[in-house]
Amino acid sequence: MEIKLRNDVVERLKRDQHLRTKLALELRRSYATIQRYVNDNSELLTTATALRIISEELGIDRSDLLEEA
């Protein structure tokens, strides 16, 4: 069983350059790497730090960010 971000959350990430930049800085990854994570809906976006940032920026409870793939 694999856990991924919900598709609607991924779509919001694709439209939010500020959030992708914040993820890049906090996760110490390049902007291009974060862009690839978002495009692939990578499980690396489900780390505690990434989920905290996404939750805070989008105003969505952490428990509502994920779904089983």
Secondary structure, DSSP 8 states (H G I E B T S, - for coil): --EEE-HHHHHHHHH-HHHHHHHHHHHT--HHHHHHHHHHT-GGGGSHHHHHHHHHHHT--GGGTEEE-
